[in-house]
Every structure is written in structure tokens, then in C-alpha cells.
Amino acid sequence: MAAAAAAAATATSSLFSISSSSPSFRRTPFVYSLPTHHSFPSLPKIKRGGREHRHIFVQVNSVPEEDRSKLTAESDSERSPESSSSPSAAAITGSDDTGFAAYKWWCLGLGGIGLLETTYLTYLKLTNSDAFCPMGGGSCTTILTSAYSSVFGIPLPLFGMLAYGLVATLGLQSGAKRSTLGTGKTDGETILVGITTSMAVASAYFLYILRTEFGGELCLYCLASAALSFSLFFITLKRFGANELREFLGLQLFVASFVVIALTTSYNDARSGSSGMIETEIPYFETEITKESNPLAVSLAKHLHSIGAKLYGAFWCSHCLDQKEIFGREAAKMLDYVECFPDGVSKDIKMAQICSDAKLEGFPTWEINGQVLSGEKQLSELATLSGFKLDESSPSN
């Protein structure tokens, strides 16, 4: 037995003998003393002090210093994955909360401004009042009273009122947990994406009309509304990010297509008929102008007649009567006024050919020096458009 123990000790010493020049290695326990009740028949038995022990010999692999550092780092990360990820997760959560709060305030602020603007414009539309134009002139009234100011007979500002009101309300409630639309987002967030998309598409459509149908006209209310709509759309894109917006791509395409088709259909119907009224028979009648003309209005009316300017209108059009009232009774008779429904209105009577050839978009419409301008015009604006000088309105003329 003594010989066997000596042999085992020699083998152990030989197996774990490492010189000072050897590479560093990971420390690994290599001998475990086990009670005798564990059975390892292949291991040699060594008896010391009357107790019998079995020994397990474990081979140690040498590991270079740089590899040992990597292994240690990996081991630490495996032992505490939460500790390594917690700081970054906390930073992301904090950043997301900050961005979410900013988004809510942007929705409330921009939506509130848009709501005030469209409420004012809706009031003007429903009361047939003239808009206050910060830049002067009557361009705002011209555009806001044109055929493009209504969609399927509903005042366009009323749609804007509803849209801005929803954006402001849903922006504040966008943190709710309720979700029934299957997008992975709350219902409010899904509706916000749809509304802001529709507003941006509609604004782009109206800017195109403003450029092509009202060349040279300036409507600050229209431009302000477009700026608000685009701002809300882009901050919504930024809030959700490109990856999350992929979930809404189908919704956005549907909304954009629907808006374009609806607006195009509505305006085509308006063009083809000035026409919703033609369903009802209205006999022609003369309108009465009650206001007296001032010297400026008389001189301007003479000037407009001399350059061949025309005013197109319809006897049933209240804005046409308002335009004549601006000139007054005497001056209005000097204008080259073209009645587009001289035989009255009915489904069998079409608009006068001269009006159809002029491709009118609504009433009243002015044709001055080759320009076709829709809507009511103030005397000062007509003077500018026609090249009339104010000193020509002196009594001597």
C-alpha cells in the first residue's frame, strides 16, 4: 500500500508541475477528497491514518493572459446580465418619457392654434362675413368664398376644426393603455397617425390648388393651416420612428388615397354644375342695389369698363350682390357684368356659354387684363389689379 501511495504522489506531482516560465492559467481545483461511500472503481485508493480516501485528478489547461481576461469578462456578464443592461435601459426609458411628454405638448399647442383658426374661419363661412386679411386686400375673402372652400357642401374649415380638436385631445390621452385596433399601439396613437396623415395630404392638395387656380393670390390663413398640419405630421413621424411607423403604412396609404379621391370628386361635382342648385327651378329675377356710389367707386367702374374687365355672376348668388353693393347703385351699372343664368335655373337650362368658356370656378369671378380671379374684391384691390391710380378718382375726372 505504501508503494501505491508513493506512486500516486509521484504521478500527482508530475501532472501538476509548472515551471515559472509557463503561461498563466485559470486556477481550477484539481483534487477533491470524497467520502468512501462514493464509488469510483477506476480510481486508486489511498489510505491515510486509517481512513480510506479516493482522489479525482483533473487536468488543467493553460490559458494565455489576454484570453483569460476575455473569459473573466464573459463570466462576469453571464453572472449578472441585469446589472450590465440596467443603466442603458434606464437611459432609454428616461429619454422615451421625455420625448413622449414633449409630443403631448406639441399636439396640444399646435392643435389648439389650429382649432382657434378654423373656428374663426367656420364662423366667417357660416355668416358670410369677410375675413380680416393681415396683408391687406381681399385675397383671403376671395379664396375663402370660392368653390374650393366647401367639400360636398360642408364648409372646409369645419373639417379642420374637428381635425385640430381631435389632435389636441388625443395628444393628451396618447399614454392610455387601451388598444383594440390590433396595431400594437393605443387606439389614440393609431387615430393620431391617421388624422395627421389626412391633414398633411389635404394641405398639400390645397397648396396645389392655391398655386394653379389662384395664381398671384395670397391666403395667410391657408398657409398657416398648412404649416400647422405639416408640423403635426412630422412630429408624429418623429415620435414613433421609422420602424414603428411600418405598422401604420397600410393605414396611411389608405387615408391618403381616400382624401385625394374625396376632394377630387367634390370639386369635380362643383365644377360641373355650379350645379347643385340646378336640381331646383328658380326663375330669373333682378337684384336691387341699395347703396349709393362714392366718387372712387364711379371712377374705378369707368376705368374697369375702359380696359374691358368683366364681372361674371349669377342672380341667385349672394356674394355677387355683395360685390355690386361695394360699388354702389350708380357704379355697378357701369360695370361689364355677365349674368351666367339669364334664363333662370333648372335642370334643363345650362349656364351661359360665355361663362362656360371662361372656366369659372365660382361666383363672382373677375376677368381683368387676362387674369381670372374668383371671389369678392375690395375697391383697393381692384384698383391695383387693373392699374387704376387713386388720383384718377378726383372730381375733375
For each residue, the residues with C-beta under 8 A, 3 or more apart:
1: 4 5 47
2: 5 6
3: 6 7
4: 1 7 8 44 46
5: 1 2 8 9 46 47 48
6: 2 3 9 10
7: 3 4 10 11
8: 4 5 11 12 44 46 55
9: 5 6 12 13
10: 6 7 13 14
11: 7 8 14 15 57
12: 8 9 15 16 31 55 57
13: 9 10 16 17
14: 10 11 17
15: 11 12 57 59
16: 12 13 30 60
17: 13 14
18: 22 25
19: 22
20:
21:
22: 18 19 25 62
23: 62 63 64 65
24: 62 63 64 65 68
25: 18 22 60 61 62 63 68
26: 60 61 63 68 71
27:
28: 58 60
29: 32 58
30: 16 57 58 60
31: 12 55 56 57 58
32: 29 55 56
33: 53 55
34: 38 40 53 54 56
35: 38
36: 51 52 53 54
37:
38: 34 35 54
39:
40: 34 43 54 56
41:
42:
43: 40 54 55 56
44: 4 8 54 55
45: 52 53 54
46: 4 5 8 52 53 54 55
47: 1 5 50 51 52 53
48: 5 51 53
49:
50: 47
51: 36 47 48
52: 36 45 46 47
53: 33 34 36 45 46 47 48
54: 34 36 38 40 43 44 45 46
55: 8 12 31 32 33 43 44 46
56: 31 32 34 40 43
57: 11 12 15 30 31
58: 28 29 30 31
59: 15
60: 16 25 26 28 30
61: 25 26
62: 22 23 24 25
63: 23 24 25 26 67 68 71
64: 23 24 67 68
65: 23 24 68 69
66: 69 70
67: 63 64 70 71
68: 24 25 26 63 64 65 71 72
69: 65 66 72 73
70: 66 67 73 74
71: 26 63 67 68 74 75
72: 68 69 75 76
73: 69 70 76 77
74: 70 71 77 78
75: 71 72 78 79
76: 72 73 79 80
77: 73 74 80 81 84
78: 74 75 81
79: 75 76
80: 76 77 83 84
81: 77 78 84 85
82: 85 86
83: 80 86
84: 77 80 81
85: 81 82 88 89
86: 82 83 89 90
87: 90 91
88: 85 91 92
89: 85 86 92 93
90: 86 87 93 94
91: 87 88 94 95
92: 88 89 95 96
93: 89 90 96 97
94: 90 91 97 98
95: 91 92 98 99
96: 92 93 99 100
97: 93 94 100 101
98: 94 95 101 102
99: 95 96 102 103 239
100: 96 97 103 104 174 175 239
101: 97 98 104 105
102: 98 99 105 106
103: 99 100 106 107 171 174 235 236 239
104: 100 101 107 108 171 172 174 175
105: 101 102 108 109
106: 102 103 109 110 171 231 232 235
107: 103 104 110 111 167 168 170 171 172 174 192 232 235
108: 104 105 111 112 168 171 172
109: 105 106 112 113
110: 106 107 113 114 167 228 231 232 235
111: 107 108 114 115 164 165 166 167 168 169 171 232
112: 108 109 115 116 164 168
113: 109 110 116 117 164 228
114: 110 111 117 118 160 163 164 167 225 228 229 232
115: 111 112 118 119 161 164 165 168
116: 112 113 119 120
117: 113 114 120 121 160 164 221 224 225 228
118: 114 115 121 122 157 158 160 161 164 225
119: 115 116 122 123 157 161
120: 116 117 123 124
121: 117 118 124 125 131 144 155 157 160 221
122: 118 119 125 126 155 157 158 161
123: 119 120 126 127 129
124: 120 121 127 128 129 130 131 144 157
125: 121 122 128 144 149 150 155 156 157 158
126: 122 123 155
127: 123 124
128: 124 125 318 319 322
129: 123 124
130: 124 138 141 376
131: 121 124 140 141 144 221
132: 140
133: 136 137 138 139 140 141 220
134: 220
135: 139 218 220
136: 133 380
137: 133 378 380 381 384
138: 130 133 141 142 375 376 377 378 381
139: 133 135 142 143 214 217 218 219 381
140: 131 132 133 143 144 219 220 221
141: 130 131 133 138 144 145 375 376
142: 138 139 145 146 214 217 373 374 375 376 377
143: 139 140 146 148 149 210 214 217 219 222 374 375
144: 121 124 125 131 140 141 149 219 221 375
145: 141 142 149 319 362 375 376
146: 142 143 149 214 361 362 374 375
147: 150 267 270 271 274 361 362 374
148: 143 156 206 209 213 267 270 361 362
149: 125 143 144 145 146 155 156 157
150: 125 147 153 154 155 156 266 270
151: 154 156 159 262 263 266
152: 262 266 269
153: 150 276
154: 150 151 158 159
155: 121 122 125 126 149 150 158 159
156: 125 148 149 150 151 159 160
157: 118 119 121 122 124 125 149 160 161
158: 118 122 125 154 155 161 162
159: 151 154 155 156 162 163
160: 114 117 118 121 156 157 163 164 199 225
161: 115 118 119 122 157 158 164 165
162: 158 159 165 166
163: 114 159 160 166 167 195 198 199
164: 111 112 113 114 115 117 118 160 161 167 168 228
165: 111 115 161 162 168 169
166: 111 162 163 169 170 191 195
167: 107 110 111 114 163 164 170 171 192 195 196 199 232
168: 107 108 111 112 115 164 165 171 172
169: 111 165 166 172 173
170: 107 166 167 173 174 188 189 191 192 195
171: 103 104 106 107 108 111 167 168 174 192
172: 104 107 108 168 169
173: 169 170 176 188
174: 100 103 104 107 170 171 186 188 189 192
175: 100 104 186
176: 173 186 187 188
177: 186
178: 186 187
179: 182 183 184 185 186 187 190
180: 187
181: 185 187 190
182: 179
183: 179 189 190 247 248 251
184: 179 247
185: 179 181 189 190 240 244 247
186: 174 175 176 177 178 179 189 190
187: 176 178 179 180 181 190 191
188: 170 173 174 176 191 192
189: 170 174 183 185 186 192 193 240
190: 179 181 183 185 186 187 193 194 248 251
191: 166 170 187 188 194 195
192: 107 167 170 171 174 188 189 195 196 236
193: 189 190 196 197 236 240 245 248 251 252
194: 190 191 197 198 248 251 252 255
195: 163 166 167 170 191 192 198 199
196: 167 192 193 199 200 229 232 233 236
197: 193 194 200 201 233 251 252 255 256
198: 163 194 195 201 202 255 256 258 259
199: 160 163 167 195 196 202 203 229 232 233
200: 196 197 203 204 229 230 232 233
201: 197 198 204 205 255 256 259 260
202: 198 199 205 206 229 259 263
203: 199 200 206 207 225 226 229 230
204: 200 201 207 208 226
205: 201 202 208 209 259 260 263
206: 148 202 203 209 210 222 226
207: 203 204 210 211 222 226
208: 204 205 211 212
209: 148 205 206 212 213 214 267
210: 143 206 207 213 214 217 219 222
211: 207 208 214 215
212: 208 209 215
213: 148 209 210 361 374
214: 139 142 143 146 209 210 211 217 219 373 374
215: 211 212 371
216: 371
217: 139 142 143 210 214 373
218: 135 139 223
219: 139 140 143 144 210 214 222 223
220: 133 134 135 140 223 224
221: 117 121 131 140 144 224 225
222: 143 206 207 210 219 225 226
223: 218 219 220 226 227
224: 117 220 221 227 228
225: 114 117 118 160 203 221 222 228 229
226: 203 204 206 207 222 223 229 230
227: 223 224 230 231
228: 110 113 114 117 164 224 225 231 232
229: 114 196 199 200 202 203 225 226 232 233
230: 200 203 226 227 233 234
231: 106 110 227 228 234 235
232: 106 107 110 111 114 167 196 199 200 228 229 235 236
233: 196 197 199 200 229 230 236 237
234: 230 231 237 238
235: 103 106 107 110 231 232 238 239
236: 103 192 193 196 232 233 239 240
237: 233 234 240 241 242 245
238: 234 235 241
239: 99 100 103 235 236
240: 185 189 193 236 237 244 245 248
241: 237 238 244 245
242: 237 245 246
243: 246
244: 185 240 241 247 248
245: 193 237 240 241 242 248 249 252
246: 242 243 249
247: 183 184 185 244
248: 183 190 193 194 240 244 245 251 252
249: 245 246 252 253
250: 253 254
251: 183 190 193 194 197 248 254 255
252: 193 194 197 245 248 249 255 256
253: 249 250 256 257
254: 250 251 257 258
255: 194 197 198 201 251 252 258 259
256: 197 198 201 252 253 259 260
257: 253 254 260 261
258: 198 254 255 261 262
259: 198 201 202 205 255 256 262 263
260: 201 205 256 257 263 264
261: 257 258 264 265
262: 151 152 258 259 265 266
263: 151 202 205 259 260 266 267
264: 260 261 267 268
265: 261 262 268 269
266: 150 151 152 262 263 269 270
267: 147 148 209 263 264 270 271
268: 264 265 271 272
269: 152 265 266 272 273 275 276
270: 147 148 150 266 267 273 274 275 276 361 362
271: 147 267 268 361
272: 268 269 275
273: 269 270 276 277 278
274: 147 270 277 278 314 340 351 360 362 363
275: 269 270 272 278
276: 153 269 270 273 279
277: 273 274 280 282 316 345
278: 273 274 275 345 346 347 349
279: 276 347
280: 277 345 346
281: 344 345 346 347
282: 277 316 344 345 346
283: 344
284: 315 341 342 343 344
285: 315
286: 315
287: 315 320 321 324
288:
289: 321 324 325 328 329 332
290: 325 329
291: 325 328 329
292: 328 329 330
293: 297 298 301 327 328 329 330 331 332
294: 297 298 328
295: 298 299 393 394 395
296: 299 300 379 390 393
297: 293 294 300 301 326 327 328 331 379
298: 293 294 295 301 302 328 330 331 334 393
299: 295 296 302 303 388 392 393 397
300: 296 297 303 304 327 331 379 382 383 386 388 393
301: 293 297 298 304 305 327 331 332 334 335
302: 298 299 305 306 334
303: 299 300 306 307 386 388 392
304: 300 301 307 309 334 335 336 368 382 386 388
305: 301 302 308 309 334 335 336
306: 302 303
307: 303 304 368 369 386 387
308: 305 336
309: 304 305 335 336 366 367 368 369 386
310: 336 337 338 366 367
311: 323 335 336 337 338 364 365 366
312: 338 340 355 358 360 363 364 365 366 367
313: 317 320 323 337 338 339 340 363 364 365
314: 274 317 320 339 340 341 363
315: 284 285 286 287 320 339 341
316: 277 282 341 345
317: 313 314 320 321 363 364
318: 128 321 322
319: 128 145 322 323 363 364 375 376
320: 287 313 314 315 317 323 324 363 364
321: 287 289 317 318 324 325
322: 128 318 319 325 326 376
323: 311 313 319 320 326 327 364 376 377
324: 287 289 320 321 327 332 335 337
325: 289 290 291 321 322 328 332
326: 297 322 323 376 377 378 379
327: 293 297 300 301 323 324 331 332 335 379
328: 289 291 292 293 294 297 298 325 331 332
329: 289 290 291 292 293 332 333
330: 292 293 298 333 334
331: 293 297 298 300 301 327 328 334 335
332: 289 293 301 324 325 327 328 329 335 337
333: 329 330
334: 298 301 302 304 305 330 331
335: 301 304 305 309 311 324 327 331 332
336: 304 305 308 309 310 311
337: 310 311 313 324 332
338: 310 311 312 313 352 354 355
339: 313 314 315 342 352
340: 274 312 313 314 351 352 354 355 360 363
341: 284 314 315 316 344 345 349 351 352
342: 284 339 352
343: 284 349
344: 281 282 283 284 341 349
345: 277 278 280 281 282 316 341 349
346: 278 280 281 282 349
347: 278 279 281
348:
349: 278 341 343 344 345 346
350: 356
351: 274 340 341 355 356
352: 338 339 340 341 342 355 356
353: 356 357
354: 338 340 357 358
355: 312 338 340 351 352 358 360
356: 350 351 352 353 359 360
357: 353 354
358: 312 354 355 365 367 372
359: 356 372
360: 274 312 340 355 356 363 365 372 374
361: 146 147 148 213 270 271 365 374
362: 145 146 147 148 270 274 365 374 375
363: 274 312 313 314 317 319 320 340 360
364: 311 312 313 317 319 320 323 374 375 376
365: 311 312 313 358 360 361 362 372 373 374 375
366: 309 310 311 312 371 372 373 377 382 385
367: 309 310 312 358 370 371 372 373
368: 304 307 309 371 373 382 385 386
369: 307 309 385 386 387
370: 367
371: 215 216 366 367 368 385
372: 358 359 360 365 366 367
373: 142 214 217 365 366 367 368 377 385
374: 142 143 146 147 213 214 360 361 362 364 365
375: 138 141 142 143 144 145 146 319 362 364 365
376: 130 138 141 142 145 319 322 323 326 364
377: 138 142 323 326 366 373 381 382 385
378: 137 138 326 381 382
379: 296 297 300 326 327 382 383
380: 136 137 383 384
381: 137 138 139 377 378 384 385
382: 300 304 366 368 377 378 379 385 386 388
383: 300 379 380 386 388 389 390
384: 137 380 381 387 388
385: 366 368 369 371 373 377 381 382
386: 300 303 304 307 309 368 369 382 383
387: 307 369 384
388: 299 300 303 304 382 383 384 392
389: 383 392
390: 296 383 393
391: 394
392: 299 303 388 389 397
393: 295 296 298 299 300 390 397
394: 295 391 397
395: 295
396:
397: 299 392 393 394
